[in-house]
Amino acid sequence: MGFTEQLRHIVESVDGSIACTVMGFDGIPIETVQAPKAAREAAALELEAAWAEYANLLTQVKATAEGLKGGKLLEVLLSAERMTTLVRLLTPEHLVILGLLPGGNTGKGRYALRIAAAKLAAELA
Amino acid sequence: MGFTEQLRHIVESVDGSIACTVMGFDGIPIETVQAPKAAREAAALELEAAWAEYANLLTQVKATAEGLKGGKLLEVLLSAERMTTLVRLLTPEHLVILGLLPGGNTGKGRYALRIAAAKLAAELA
């Protein structure tokens, strides 16, 4: 499966998904799949702007985790009132990010990103 | 229950806990409870330094989440190779942070912080 199929599988299998994106830590998206009915939510939440800013901050979080003794940063979850954001690091330059509506299946989302991470990283290699 | 009892309850009820701290976003701890056998792990992981840095970065993550349309930031999970860090925001100036060893019970930790948050926030008011 290529990027698009991988991301579509995640979005379709996790309840409450809004969109899933592979992007660089520079905040530039490589591929995005939106849930069929989520276009308006994604627009209202200014997803692209939010994720570009998060990617920038995650560069600093990653450096902090690794500069101290925590080892490599693997995963981040950010839960806000109107959206939960799940991030899995793929390569030193890339991450996959999944946006969920409140009440979405966070546990399933974390699992789906963990399972997809190795395949997505292989596509980026 | 005061701070210390609340934090001790969290550390004792969540498998894999290293330490739990109520701190300001300025990175200064108000109260910390370590798991009985976790002193060496906490020292090895340079917990205090890591958490002060995370608190500083979370100030920026919080501003980003709220400046965009995500609503108030409620919770953050950072998973690295040698430690998982769970954060729950208590007041605009304070947070509670729980460090877990890899394989610790993240789900129970998130639940314990969510349940404790209102009581801890009341103590801070």
gemmi code that builds the backbone of each chain (N, CA, C; Angstrom):
import gemmi

chains = {
    "A": [
        ("MET", (0.840, -1.205, 0.000), (0.000, 0.000, 0.000), (0.871, 1.249, 0.000)),
        ("GLY", (0.497, 2.240, -0.791), (1.202, 3.519, -0.763), (0.670, 4.394, 0.368)),
        ("PHE", (1.198, 5.620, 0.438), (0.773, 6.568, 1.461), (-0.738, 6.728, 1.554)),
        ("THR", (-1.350, 6.989, 0.406), (-2.759, 7.351, 0.409), (-3.600, 6.221, 0.978)),
        ("GLU", (-3.289, 4.992, 0.561), (-4.055, 3.835, 1.038), (-3.840, 3.640, 2.543)),
        ("GLN", (-2.601, 3.796, 2.990), (-2.296, 3.654, 4.432), (-3.108, 4.669, 5.241)),
        ("LEU", (-3.081, 5.911, 4.778), (-3.769, 6.974, 5.534), (-5.279, 6.773, 5.476)),
        ("ARG", (-5.787, 6.347, 4.313), (-7.224, 6.101, 4.200), (-7.641, 4.993, 5.154)),
        ("HIS", (-6.809, 3.950, 5.249), (-7.114, 2.831, 6.150), (-7.212, 3.331, 7.596)),
        ("ILE", (-6.287, 4.189, 7.998), (-6.311, 4.730, 9.367), (-7.601, 5.523, 9.590)),
        ("VAL", (-7.895, 6.445, 8.675), (-9.064, 7.318, 8.821), (-10.365, 6.502, 8.877)),
        ("GLU", (-10.420, 5.445, 8.038), (-11.652, 4.644, 7.992), (-11.792, 3.713, 9.191)),
        ("SER", (-10.659, 3.325, 9.809), (-10.752, 2.336, 10.877), (-10.844, 2.966, 12.269)),
        ("VAL", (-10.609, 4.253, 12.391), (-10.622, 4.888, 13.714), (-11.835, 5.828, 13.820)),
        ("ASP", (-12.747, 5.504, 14.707), (-13.958, 6.327, 14.897), (-13.599, 7.739, 15.330)),
        ("GLY", (-14.221, 8.716, 14.696), (-14.010, 10.111, 15.073), (-12.890, 10.795, 14.303)),
        ("SER", (-12.269, 10.057, 13.362), (-11.171, 10.660, 12.585), (-11.651, 11.853, 11.782)),
        ("ILE", (-10.846, 12.890, 11.736), (-11.104, 14.040, 10.866), (-10.182, 13.952, 9.646)),
        ("ALA", (-8.889, 13.792, 9.901), (-7.924, 13.726, 8.806), (-6.624, 13.130, 9.316)),
        ("CYS", (-5.853, 12.568, 8.378), (-4.560, 11.976, 8.714), (-3.544, 12.449, 7.674)),
        ("THR", (-2.385, 12.887, 8.140), (-1.384, 13.509, 7.264), (0.003, 12.968, 7.558)),
        ("VAL", (0.764, 12.691, 6.498), (2.211, 12.503, 6.646), (2.844, 13.843, 6.319)),
        ("MET", (3.686, 14.330, 7.236), (4.291, 15.647, 6.995), (5.721, 15.692, 7.499)),
        ("GLY", (6.444, 16.710, 7.056), (7.789, 16.932, 7.565), (7.729, 17.727, 8.858)),
        ("PHE", (8.810, 17.688, 9.630), (8.895, 18.539, 10.818), (8.932, 20.013, 10.445)),
        ("ASP", (9.124, 20.292, 9.157), (9.048, 21.676, 8.690), (7.603, 22.140, 8.528)),
        ("GLY", (6.631, 21.235, 8.789), (5.223, 21.621, 8.739), (4.591, 21.491, 7.367)),
        ("ILE", (5.366, 20.993, 6.392), (4.832, 20.869, 5.034), (4.246, 19.473, 4.827)),
        ("PRO", (2.930, 19.395, 4.514), (2.297, 18.084, 4.343), (2.783, 17.384, 3.072)),
        ("ILE", (2.971, 16.062, 3.166), (3.347, 15.256, 2.002), (2.092, 14.623, 1.402)),
        ("GLU", (1.220, 14.119, 2.284), (-0.025, 13.488, 1.822), (-1.052, 13.603, 2.934)),
        ("THR", (-2.301, 13.901, 2.565), (-3.385, 14.023, 3.548), (-4.606, 13.254, 3.072)),
        ("VAL", (-5.263, 12.538, 3.981), (-6.558, 11.940, 3.672), (-7.558, 12.448, 4.706)),
        ("GLN", (-8.664, 13.012, 4.226), (-9.717, 13.476, 5.135), (-10.829, 12.442, 5.209)),
        ("ALA", (-11.456, 12.361, 6.367), (-12.645, 11.520, 6.486), (-13.725, 12.109, 5.574)),
        ("PRO", (-14.562, 11.251, 4.973), (-15.512, 11.727, 3.968), (-16.344, 12.933, 4.393)),
        ("LYS", (-16.828, 12.927, 5.622), (-17.718, 14.017, 6.034), (-17.008, 15.077, 6.861)),
        ("ALA", (-15.664, 15.015, 6.894), (-14.943, 15.847, 7.853), (-14.402, 17.130, 7.271)),
        ("ALA", (-14.666, 17.387, 5.990), (-14.043, 18.551, 5.356), (-14.386, 19.836, 6.101)),
        ("ARG", (-15.647, 19.976, 6.494), (-16.031, 21.214, 7.173), (-15.399, 21.333, 8.554)),
        ("GLU", (-15.374, 20.198, 9.297), (-14.713, 20.239, 10.608), (-13.247, 20.638, 10.443)),
        ("ALA", (-12.586, 20.026, 9.457), (-11.159, 20.284, 9.265), (-10.922, 21.759, 8.943)),
        ("ALA", (-11.785, 22.314, 8.110), (-11.643, 23.724, 7.740), (-11.893, 24.607, 8.958)),
        ("ALA", (-12.967, 24.265, 9.719), (-13.320, 25.072, 10.885), (-12.196, 25.046, 11.919)),
        ("LEU", (-11.515, 23.920, 12.020), (-10.449, 23.780, 13.015), (-9.110, 24.310, 12.502)),
        ("GLU", (-9.091, 24.812, 11.276), (-7.834, 25.310, 10.698), (-6.713, 24.289, 10.869)),
        ("LEU", (-7.032, 23.050, 10.456), (-6.110, 21.942, 10.678), (-4.715, 22.183, 10.131)),
        ("GLU", (-4.628, 22.645, 8.903), (-3.294, 22.763, 8.313), (-2.420, 23.746, 9.077)),
        ("ALA", (-3.027, 24.859, 9.473), (-2.263, 25.847, 10.235), (-1.852, 25.283, 11.594)),
        ("ALA", (-2.806, 24.592, 12.240), (-2.528, 24.035, 13.566), (-1.396, 23.022, 13.483)),
        ("TRP", (-1.449, 22.146, 12.484), (-0.464, 21.075, 12.400), (0.909, 21.586, 12.010)),
        ("ALA", (0.954, 22.590, 11.186), (2.260, 23.173, 10.849), (2.899, 23.761, 12.110)),
        ("GLU", (2.066, 24.405, 12.950), (2.604, 24.967, 14.202), (3.024, 23.866, 15.172)),
        ("TYR", (2.206, 22.816, 15.263), (2.562, 21.699, 16.143), (3.871, 21.055, 15.692)),
        ("ALA", (4.035, 20.872, 14.369), (5.251, 20.231, 13.854), (6.484, 21.029, 14.267)),
        ("ASN", (6.351, 22.329, 14.220), (7.444, 23.210, 14.619), (7.767, 23.027, 16.114)),
        ("LEU", (6.718, 23.005, 16.948), (6.937, 22.823, 18.384), (7.483, 21.435, 18.692)),
        ("LEU", (7.036, 20.429, 17.916), (7.491, 19.063, 18.167), (8.984, 18.912, 17.895)),
        ("THR", (9.506, 19.717, 17.000), (10.948, 19.704, 16.778), (11.673, 20.039, 18.083)),
        ("GLN", (11.103, 20.994, 18.826), (11.720, 21.372, 20.100), (11.487, 20.306, 21.177)),
        ("VAL", (10.271, 19.726, 21.196), (9.969, 18.686, 22.187), (10.899, 17.488, 21.968)),
        ("LYS", (11.084, 17.119, 20.709), (11.965, 16.008, 20.311), (13.399, 16.273, 20.785)),
        ("ALA", (13.887, 17.454, 20.552), (15.249, 17.797, 20.963), (15.372, 17.744, 22.484)),
        ("THR", (14.330, 18.207, 23.183), (14.349, 18.179, 24.647), (14.370, 16.752, 25.169)),
        ("ALA", (13.465, 15.906, 24.630), (13.389, 14.509, 25.083), (14.721, 13.803, 24.846)),
        ("GLU", (15.323, 14.056, 23.711), (16.533, 13.323, 23.341), (17.781, 13.922, 23.982)),
        ("GLY", (17.764, 15.236, 24.225), (18.905, 15.885, 24.868), (18.990, 15.504, 26.334)),
        ("LEU", (17.831, 15.270, 26.956), (17.837, 14.767, 28.323), (17.977, 13.247, 28.198)),
        ("LYS", (17.535, 12.463, 29.148), (17.841, 11.041, 29.072), (16.642, 10.172, 28.708)),
        ("GLY", (15.619, 10.755, 28.113), (14.404, 9.990, 27.834), (14.504, 9.049, 26.643)),
        ("GLY", (15.548, 9.202, 25.836), (15.641, 8.395, 24.617), (14.838, 9.042, 23.503)),
        ("LYS", (14.736, 8.333, 22.386), (14.035, 8.889, 21.232), (12.560, 9.124, 21.520)),
        ("LEU", (12.049, 10.253, 21.059), (10.613, 10.530, 21.158), (9.890, 9.658, 20.127)),
        ("LEU", (8.822, 8.981, 20.567), (8.103, 8.049, 19.692), (6.721, 8.561, 19.322)),
        ("GLU", (6.044, 9.186, 20.273), (4.610, 9.446, 20.123), (4.194, 10.649, 20.967)),
        ("VAL", (3.235, 11.412, 20.468), (2.698, 12.542, 21.230), (1.177, 12.562, 21.074)),
        ("LEU", (0.469, 12.837, 22.153), (-0.980, 13.029, 22.112), (-1.280, 14.406, 22.700)),
        ("LEU", (-2.055, 15.196, 21.992), (-2.464, 16.510, 22.490), (-3.975, 16.535, 22.490)),
        ("SER", (-4.572, 16.674, 23.654), (-6.012, 16.650, 23.735), (-6.526, 18.043, 24.103)),
        ("ALA", (-7.292, 18.640, 23.189), (-7.898, 19.951, 23.447), (-9.419, 19.790, 23.380)),
        ("GLU", (-10.136, 20.851, 23.761), (-11.597, 20.736, 23.878), (-12.276, 20.300, 22.585)),
        ("ARG", (-11.783, 20.817, 21.431), (-12.483, 20.534, 20.177), (-11.749, 19.569, 19.260)),
        ("MET", (-10.562, 19.114, 19.660), (-9.854, 18.146, 18.837), (-8.764, 17.438, 19.639)),
        ("THR", (-8.611, 16.143, 19.367), (-7.461, 15.400, 19.884), (-6.508, 15.157, 18.722)),
        ("THR", (-5.229, 15.415, 18.938), (-4.221, 15.256, 17.901), (-3.246, 14.167, 18.323)),
        ("LEU", (-3.106, 13.137, 17.482), (-2.157, 12.061, 17.752), (-1.018, 12.163, 16.757)),
        ("VAL", (0.208, 12.020, 17.257), (1.390, 12.115, 16.397), (2.271, 10.896, 16.635)),
        ("ARG", (2.777, 10.320, 15.550), (3.778, 9.255, 15.657), (4.982, 9.656, 14.803)),
        ("LEU", (6.166, 9.581, 15.380), (7.358, 9.962, 14.625), (7.773, 8.805, 13.704)),
        ("LEU", (8.082, 9.151, 12.464), (8.394, 8.131, 11.451), (9.888, 8.048, 11.171)),
        ("THR", (10.494, 9.173, 10.884), (11.934, 9.278, 10.605), (12.392, 10.555, 11.326)),
        ("PRO", (13.702, 10.835, 11.332), (14.133, 12.079, 11.985), (13.519, 13.331, 11.335)),
        ("GLU", (12.986, 13.193, 10.115), (12.425, 14.367, 9.437), (10.907, 14.318, 9.257)),
        ("HIS", (10.271, 13.177, 9.528), (8.864, 13.022, 9.177), (8.015, 12.483, 10.321)),
        ("LEU", (6.726, 12.840, 10.273), (5.789, 12.341, 11.270), (4.441, 12.094, 10.597)),
        ("VAL", (3.619, 11.277, 11.260), (2.234, 11.098, 10.815), (1.342, 11.645, 11.926)),
        ("ILE", (0.291, 12.346, 11.538), (-0.538, 13.063, 12.507), (-2.007, 12.774, 12.194)),
        ("LEU", (-2.769, 12.437, 13.227), (-4.176, 12.070, 13.070), (-5.010, 12.981, 13.961)),
        ("GLY", (-5.991, 13.644, 13.375), (-6.898, 14.496, 14.149), (-8.197, 13.766, 14.411)),
        ("LEU", (-8.647, 13.807, 15.657), (-9.898, 13.140, 16.055), (-10.842, 14.155, 16.688)),
        ("LEU", (-12.128, 13.976, 16.452), (-13.123, 14.769, 17.167), (-13.146, 14.334, 18.637)),
        ("PRO", (-13.609, 15.223, 19.552), (-13.736, 14.808, 20.950), (-14.623, 13.558, 21.011)),
        ("GLY", (-14.261, 12.588, 21.818), (-15.018, 11.344, 21.887), (-14.602, 10.326, 20.842)),
        ("GLY", (-13.679, 10.687, 19.948), (-13.127, 9.722, 18.995), (-12.330, 8.648, 19.730)),
        ("ASN", (-12.021, 7.580, 19.014), (-11.376, 6.438, 19.663), (-9.849, 6.618, 19.724)),
        ("THR", (-9.405, 7.304, 20.783), (-7.988, 7.629, 20.944), (-7.116, 6.381, 21.020)),
        ("GLY", (-7.585, 5.377, 21.759), (-6.811, 4.144, 21.918), (-6.595, 3.447, 20.580)),
        ("LYS", (-7.667, 3.345, 19.801), (-7.574, 2.727, 18.477), (-6.677, 3.563, 17.558)),
        ("GLY", (-6.775, 4.870, 17.692), (-5.938, 5.757, 16.887), (-4.462, 5.571, 17.184)),
        ("ARG", (-4.114, 5.486, 18.474), (-2.709, 5.269, 18.839), (-2.220, 3.943, 18.268)),
        ("TYR", (-3.069, 2.920, 18.380), (-2.723, 1.602, 17.856), (-2.526, 1.650, 16.338)),
        ("ALA", (-3.472, 2.283, 15.636), (-3.401, 2.331, 14.169), (-2.136, 3.058, 13.701)),
        ("LEU", (-1.765, 4.135, 14.393), (-0.546, 4.864, 13.996), (0.701, 4.030, 14.278)),
        ("ARG", (0.697, 3.330, 15.406), (1.864, 2.502, 15.751), (2.066, 1.419, 14.698)),
        ("ILE", (0.971, 0.761, 14.303), (1.054, -0.314, 13.312), (1.478, 0.241, 11.951)),
        ("ALA", (0.958, 1.402, 11.582), (1.256, 1.958, 10.258), (2.658, 2.561, 10.178)),
        ("ALA", (3.237, 2.897, 11.346), (4.474, 3.696, 11.337), (5.611, 3.042, 10.549)),
        ("ALA", (5.812, 1.741, 10.756), (6.940, 1.082, 10.083), (6.750, 1.106, 8.569)),
        ("LYS", (5.515, 0.875, 8.121), (5.244, 0.863, 6.678), (5.406, 2.261, 6.080)),
        ("LEU", (4.897, 3.256, 6.785), (5.027, 4.634, 6.291), (6.501, 5.043, 6.252)),
        ("ALA", (7.249, 4.652, 7.293), (8.681, 4.993, 7.323), (9.401, 4.340, 6.147)),
        ("ALA", (8.999, 3.099, 5.813), (9.629, 2.394, 4.694), (9.374, 3.133, 3.376)),
        ("GLU", (8.176, 3.704, 3.226), (7.865, 4.468, 2.006), (8.724, 5.730, 1.906)),
        ("LEU", (9.104, 6.256, 3.060), (9.867, 7.517, 3.081), (11.362, 7.296, 2.916)),
        ("ALA", (11.786, 6.039, 3.063), (13.238, 5.752, 3.075), (13.838, 5.898, 1.665)),
    ],
    "B": [
        ("MET", (-8.255, 15.343, 50.918), (-6.832, 15.014, 50.718), (-6.075, 16.242, 50.222)),
        ("GLY", (-4.880, 16.457, 50.750), (-4.011, 17.534, 50.239), (-3.236, 17.047, 49.023)),
        ("PHE", (-2.369, 17.935, 48.520), (-1.537, 17.592, 47.362), (-0.799, 16.262, 47.501)),
        ("THR", (-0.104, 16.133, 48.623), (0.790, 14.987, 48.783), (0.007, 13.686, 48.715)),
        ("GLU", (-1.142, 13.651, 49.399), (-1.957, 12.436, 49.409), (-2.498, 12.152, 48.010)),
        ("GLN", (-2.943, 13.190, 47.307), (-3.456, 13.017, 45.936), (-2.378, 12.413, 45.038)),
        ("LEU", (-1.177, 12.980, 45.111), (-0.091, 12.527, 44.242), (0.351, 11.116, 44.632)),
        ("ARG", (0.367, 10.848, 45.946), (0.761, 9.500, 46.384), (-0.251, 8.472, 45.872)),
        ("HIS", (-1.535, 8.843, 45.931), (-2.575, 7.934, 45.449), (-2.359, 7.615, 43.960)),
        ("ILE", (-2.024, 8.620, 43.167), (-1.783, 8.405, 41.731), (-0.598, 7.460, 41.538)),
        ("VAL", (0.507, 7.772, 42.196), (1.739, 6.978, 42.026), (1.515, 5.524, 42.455)),
        ("GLU", (0.746, 5.346, 43.527), (0.541, 3.975, 44.032), (-0.458, 3.192, 43.195)),
        ("SER", (-1.382, 3.898, 42.525), (-2.429, 3.173, 41.796), (-2.088, 2.926, 40.330)),
        ("VAL", (-1.030, 3.562, 39.812), (-0.706, 3.400, 38.394), (0.595, 2.617, 38.251)),
        ("ASP", (0.510, 1.414, 37.672), (1.696, 0.569, 37.488), (2.735, 1.262, 36.620)),
        ("GLY", (3.987, 1.212, 37.069), (5.074, 1.778, 36.280), (5.367, 3.234, 36.606)),
        ("SER", (4.645, 3.795, 37.579), (4.879, 5.203, 37.945), (6.291, 5.411, 38.469)),
        ("ILE", (6.916, 6.510, 38.068), (8.211, 6.919, 38.625), (7.984, 8.058, 39.627)),
        ("ALA", (7.266, 9.086, 39.175), (7.022, 10.226, 40.047), (5.865, 11.046, 39.498)),
        ("CYS", (5.226, 11.798, 40.394), (4.115, 12.664, 40.006), (4.312, 14.031, 40.675)),
        ("THR", (4.155, 15.091, 39.892), (4.470, 16.442, 40.366), (3.369, 17.424, 39.983)),
        ("VAL", (3.012, 18.303, 40.914), (2.229, 19.486, 40.558), (3.227, 20.615, 40.376)),
        ("MET", (3.172, 21.273, 39.230), (4.143, 22.342, 38.976), (3.509, 23.495, 38.229)),
        ("GLY", (4.216, 24.615, 38.232), (3.780, 25.764, 37.441), (4.278, 25.628, 36.016)),
        ("PHE", (3.660, 26.368, 35.098), (4.163, 26.413, 33.720), (5.542, 27.065, 33.654)),
        ("ASP", (5.950, 27.683, 34.760), (7.305, 28.232, 34.819), (8.341, 27.134, 35.105)),
        ("GLY", (7.869, 25.881, 35.296), (8.792, 24.759, 35.497), (9.176, 24.536, 36.946)),
        ("ILE", (8.607, 25.326, 37.840), (8.965, 25.182, 39.259), (7.983, 24.237, 39.952)),
        ("PRO", (8.501, 23.110, 40.522), (7.603, 22.142, 41.164), (7.026, 22.682, 42.468)),
        ("ILE", (5.749, 22.360, 42.714), (5.094, 22.744, 43.969), (5.147, 21.569, 44.945)),
        ("GLU", (4.887, 20.365, 44.402), (4.905, 19.159, 45.250), (5.217, 17.956, 44.362)),
        ("THR", (6.059, 17.052, 44.851), (6.423, 15.848, 44.090), (6.320, 14.628, 44.981)),
        ("VAL", (5.769, 13.533, 44.442), (5.815, 12.247, 45.137), (6.484, 11.243, 44.212)),
        ("GLN", (7.535, 10.591, 44.698), (8.199, 9.551, 43.912), (7.702, 8.179, 44.335)),
        ("ALA", (7.672, 7.257, 43.379), (7.375, 5.869, 43.726), (8.505, 5.360, 44.623)),
        ("PRO", (8.184, 4.470, 45.589), (9.164, 4.082, 46.605), (10.512, 3.644, 46.021)),
        ("LYS", (10.473, 2.855, 44.936), (11.747, 2.335, 44.431), (12.261, 3.115, 43.229)),
        ("ALA", (11.655, 4.277, 42.964), (11.934, 4.948, 41.697), (12.989, 6.040, 41.798)),
        ("ALA", (13.559, 6.231, 42.977), (14.464, 7.370, 43.147), (15.623, 7.312, 42.150)),
        ("ARG", (16.186, 6.117, 41.978), (17.327, 6.016, 41.070), (16.928, 6.247, 39.619)),
        ("GLU", (15.770, 5.665, 39.205), (15.296, 5.910, 37.836), (15.081, 7.402, 37.612)),
        ("ALA", (14.450, 8.050, 38.579), (14.133, 9.469, 38.420), (15.415, 10.285, 38.270)),
        ("ALA", (16.418, 9.937, 39.075), (17.684, 10.656, 38.997), (18.348, 10.400, 37.647)),
        ("ALA", (18.346, 9.113, 37.222), (18.993, 8.750, 35.962), (18.324, 9.453, 34.791)),
        ("LEU", (17.018, 9.645, 34.879), (16.283, 10.270, 33.782), (16.307, 11.804, 33.861)),
        ("GLU", (16.974, 12.332, 34.869), (17.026, 13.791, 35.045), (15.620, 14.400, 34.966)),
        ("LEU", (14.717, 13.790, 35.744), (13.308, 14.172, 35.684), (13.051, 15.655, 35.872)),
        ("GLU", (13.672, 16.231, 36.898), (13.352, 17.639, 37.183), (13.729, 18.543, 36.029)),
        ("ALA", (14.896, 18.285, 35.438), (15.332, 19.101, 34.300), (14.400, 18.892, 33.110)),
        ("ALA", (14.050, 17.610, 32.856), (13.188, 17.305, 31.709), (11.841, 17.996, 31.871)),
        ("TRP", (11.267, 17.920, 33.066), (9.923, 18.456, 33.264), (9.907, 19.978, 33.226)),
        ("ALA", (10.947, 20.587, 33.724), (11.006, 22.052, 33.634), (11.045, 22.470, 32.160)),
        ("GLU", (11.792, 21.733, 31.350), (11.853, 22.055, 29.914), (10.503, 21.793, 29.240)),
        ("TYR", (9.884, 20.659, 29.589), (8.577, 20.349, 29.004), (7.553, 21.428, 29.370)),
        ("ALA", (7.573, 21.876, 30.623), (6.602, 22.888, 31.063), (6.751, 24.151, 30.220)),
        ("ASN", (7.982, 24.497, 29.938), (8.249, 25.668, 29.117), (7.677, 25.481, 27.700)),
        ("LEU", (7.923, 24.299, 27.113), (7.396, 24.037, 25.770), (5.874, 23.959, 25.773)),
        ("LEU", (5.302, 23.425, 26.854), (3.844, 23.296, 26.912), (3.164, 24.659, 26.937)),
        ("THR", (3.837, 25.642, 27.467), (3.294, 27.001, 27.411), (3.052, 27.396, 25.960)),
        ("GLN", (4.001, 27.017, 25.102), (3.854, 27.343, 23.677), (2.793, 26.466, 23.006)),
        ("VAL", (2.763, 25.174, 23.361), (1.764, 24.272, 22.772), (0.360, 24.750, 23.137)),
        ("LYS", (0.195, 25.143, 24.395), (-1.079, 25.648, 24.912), (-1.514, 26.888, 24.128)),
        ("ALA", (-0.599, 27.799, 23.936), (-0.922, 29.023, 23.201), (-1.302, 28.694, 21.759)),
        ("THR", (-0.605, 27.729, 21.166), (-0.906, 27.339, 19.788), (-2.290, 26.720, 19.689)),
        ("ALA", (-2.581, 25.762, 20.581), (-3.880, 25.086, 20.561), (-5.007, 26.106, 20.741)),
        ("GLU", (-4.805, 27.053, 21.630), (-5.876, 27.988, 21.963), (-5.969, 29.134, 20.955)),
        ("GLY", (-4.835, 29.514, 20.379), (-4.835, 30.575, 19.379), (-5.498, 30.123, 18.093)),
        ("LEU", (-5.347, 28.846, 17.773), (-6.056, 28.280, 16.625), (-7.451, 27.912, 17.138)),
        ("LYS", (-8.130, 26.969, 16.533), (-9.517, 26.768, 16.946), (-9.762, 25.485, 17.754)),
        ("GLY", (-8.705, 24.936, 18.356), (-8.845, 23.653, 19.048), (-9.524, 23.754, 20.402)),
        ("GLY", (-9.640, 24.951, 20.926), (-10.182, 25.101, 22.280), (-9.072, 24.926, 23.299)),
        ("LYS", (-9.461, 24.909, 24.574), (-8.459, 24.789, 25.639), (-7.706, 23.466, 25.574)),
        ("LEU", (-6.406, 23.524, 25.790), (-5.600, 22.301, 25.889), (-5.895, 21.637, 27.235)),
        ("LEU", (-6.158, 20.320, 27.208), (-6.542, 19.598, 28.421), (-5.466, 18.641, 28.890)),
        ("GLU", (-4.789, 17.985, 27.922), (-3.963, 16.834, 28.271), (-2.881, 16.642, 27.218)),
        ("VAL", (-1.706, 16.182, 27.659), (-0.613, 15.879, 26.729), (0.040, 14.577, 27.157)),
        ("LEU", (0.374, 13.733, 26.184), (1.137, 12.512, 26.437), (2.378, 12.556, 25.552)),
        ("LEU", (3.539, 12.335, 26.154), (4.782, 12.276, 25.389), (5.411, 10.925, 25.662)),
        ("SER", (5.564, 10.123, 24.622), (6.118, 8.795, 24.830), (7.499, 8.723, 24.196)),
        ("ALA", (8.516, 8.495, 25.018), (9.889, 8.334, 24.528), (10.367, 6.934, 24.915)),
        ("GLU", (11.528, 6.548, 24.397), (11.994, 5.168, 24.603), (12.123, 4.778, 26.070)),
        ("ARG", (12.600, 5.723, 26.908), (12.859, 5.345, 28.300), (11.873, 5.926, 29.296)),
        ("MET", (10.911, 6.703, 28.818), (9.908, 7.235, 29.735), (8.688, 7.740, 28.983)),
        ("THR", (7.510, 7.512, 29.570), (6.291, 8.139, 29.077), (5.898, 9.236, 30.065)),
        ("THR", (5.573, 10.406, 29.553), (5.217, 11.548, 30.387), (3.767, 11.928, 30.111)),
        ("LEU", (2.956, 11.927, 31.154), (1.556, 12.333, 31.030), (1.367, 13.671, 31.723)),
        ("VAL", (0.644, 14.573, 31.075), (0.415, 15.905, 31.631), (-1.076, 16.204, 31.593)),
        ("ARG", (-1.597, 16.758, 32.680), (-2.971, 17.256, 32.695), (-2.936, 18.708, 33.155)),
        ("LEU", (-3.578, 19.577, 32.420), (-3.575, 20.991, 32.794), (-4.604, 21.226, 33.898)),
        ("LEU", (-4.210, 21.979, 34.932), (-5.061, 22.182, 36.098), (-5.687, 23.568, 36.123)),
        ("THR", (-4.861, 24.570, 35.958), (-5.303, 25.969, 35.929), (-4.484, 26.635, 34.816)),
        ("PRO", (-4.776, 27.894, 34.491), (-3.947, 28.536, 33.452), (-2.467, 28.603, 33.833)),
        ("GLU", (-2.145, 28.421, 35.130), (-0.730, 28.507, 35.537), (-0.131, 27.185, 36.009)),
        ("HIS", (-0.957, 26.153, 36.171), (-0.456, 24.936, 36.812), (-0.812, 23.671, 36.039)),
        ("LEU", (0.043, 22.652, 36.215), (-0.201, 21.361, 35.591), (0.235, 20.257, 36.550)),
        ("VAL", (-0.284, 19.039, 36.291), (0.196, 17.865, 37.024), (0.841, 16.950, 35.992)),
        ("ILE", (1.978, 16.371, 36.349), (2.771, 15.604, 35.403), (3.140, 14.268, 36.051)),
        ("LEU", (2.970, 13.182, 35.316), (3.238, 11.830, 35.825), (4.218, 11.141, 34.880)),
        ("GLY", (5.324, 10.659, 35.429), (6.314, 9.919, 34.634), (6.134, 8.430, 34.824)),
        ("LEU", (6.115, 7.692, 33.715), (5.944, 6.235, 33.756), (7.119, 5.563, 33.050)),
        ("LEU", (7.526, 4.412, 33.559), (8.514, 3.600, 32.850), (7.864, 3.030, 31.593)),
        ("PRO", (8.664, 2.662, 30.577), (8.082, 2.015, 29.396), (7.317, 0.771, 29.850)),
        ("GLY", (6.149, 0.556, 29.293), (5.334, -0.586, 29.711), (4.439, -0.282, 30.900)),
        ("GLY", (4.563, 0.918, 31.468), (3.655, 1.330, 32.543), (2.231, 1.473, 31.998)),
        ("ASN", (1.281, 1.583, 32.904), (-0.132, 1.595, 32.500), (-0.586, 3.009, 32.100)),
        ("THR", (-0.363, 3.342, 30.839), (-0.669, 4.686, 30.330), (-2.152, 5.018, 30.441)),
        ("GLY", (-2.999, 4.036, 30.122), (-4.445, 4.265, 30.164), (-4.902, 4.596, 31.575)),
        ("LYS", (-4.426, 3.816, 32.527), (-4.774, 4.060, 33.931), (-4.212, 5.402, 34.394)),
        ("GLY", (-3.026, 5.739, 33.928), (-2.407, 7.013, 34.281), (-3.238, 8.187, 33.792)),
        ("ARG", (-3.693, 8.116, 32.525), (-4.528, 9.196, 31.980), (-5.796, 9.337, 32.802)),
        ("TYR", (-6.396, 8.190, 33.149), (-7.623, 8.189, 33.940), (-7.377, 8.804, 35.322)),
        ("ALA", (-6.290, 8.371, 35.977), (-5.998, 8.855, 37.333), (-5.779, 10.368, 37.337)),
        ("LEU", (-5.089, 10.886, 36.318), (-4.857, 12.340, 36.274), (-6.162, 13.090, 36.011)),
        ("ARG", (-6.994, 12.517, 35.136), (-8.268, 13.178, 34.826), (-9.137, 13.278, 36.082)),
        ("ILE", (-9.205, 12.181, 36.841), (-10.015, 12.156, 38.058), (-9.448, 13.114, 39.118)),
        ("ALA", (-8.111, 13.147, 39.226), (-7.488, 13.979, 40.266), (-7.507, 15.464, 39.919)),
        ("ALA", (-7.657, 15.775, 38.623), (-7.436, 17.158, 38.174), (-8.335, 18.167, 38.893)),
        ("ALA", (-9.627, 17.840, 39.021), (-10.550, 18.812, 39.637), (-10.171, 19.070, 41.091)),
        ("LYS", (-9.789, 18.000, 41.789), (-9.432, 18.162, 43.212), (-8.127, 18.950, 43.356)),
        ("LEU", (-7.164, 18.651, 42.497), (-5.894, 19.383, 42.560), (-6.119, 20.864, 42.218)),
        ("ALA", (-6.963, 21.099, 41.200), (-7.237, 22.488, 40.811), (-7.896, 23.237, 41.967)),
        ("ALA", (-8.777, 22.545, 42.705), (-9.451, 23.174, 43.849), (-8.451, 23.572, 44.930)),
        ("GLU", (-7.434, 22.735, 45.141), (-6.393, 23.062, 46.124), (-5.590, 24.296, 45.722)),
        ("LEU", (-5.490, 24.510, 44.398), (-4.668, 25.618, 43.883), (-5.439, 26.926, 43.844)),
        ("ALA", (-6.770, 26.826, 43.972), (-7.601, 28.027, 43.763), (-7.455, 29.014, 44.925)),
    ],
}
model = gemmi.Model(1)
for chain_id, residues in chains.items():
    chain = gemmi.Chain(chain_id)
    for i, (resn, *xyz) in enumerate(residues, 1):
        res = gemmi.Residue()
        res.name, res.seqid = resn, gemmi.SeqId(i, " ")
        for name, pos in zip(("N", "CA", "C"), xyz):
            atom = gemmi.Atom()
            atom.name, atom.element = name, gemmi.Element(name[0])
            atom.pos, atom.b_iso = gemmi.Position(*pos), 0.0
            res.add_atom(atom)
        chain.add_residue(res)
    model.add_chain(chain)
structure = gemmi.Structure()
structure.add_model(model)
structure.setup_entities()
